Amino acid sequence: MMNTSEILEQLNCIFRKVLKNDSLVLTETTTAADVDGWDSLTNMQLITEIEKRFVLRFTFREIVKLKNVGDLCSVILSKLKQA
């Protein structure tokens, strides 16, 4: 079972690839406003890549409730536990 820091590490790789920014470092408090290029379009690309990487699906409600990367980690963790 993965923990939050392992998920964060995976998310860092995904965000760097999608946003084409190798120096990006995510924390649990990172929000879209903190990251250049993280807009509604790239958000959907990020969600798609995250779903592929972790082999899970987010509901629309889950996506709109996310406030920061920490929330994203929590949702991924709970989904991995259910699997």
C-alpha positions, 0 to 999 in steps of 0.5 A: 500500500502506498503512503502520501509521500509516495503518491506525492512523488508519483504526482510530481512526475505526472505534473512535471510531464504534463506541465513540461516543467522539470523544476516543479516541486509539489507539496500537499498545500500546492494549489493550481494558483501556485503553478504556472500553466495549471489551468482547467485544460491542463487539470483534465490532462493531469486527472487523466494521467493520474487515473492511468498511473494509479488505475482508478477513476475520479468522479466529477464531484471528487474533482471539483472538491479538490482544493490542493494537492493534499486533497488529491493525495487523500482521494487517491489513498482512499481509492487505493484502499478500496481497490 
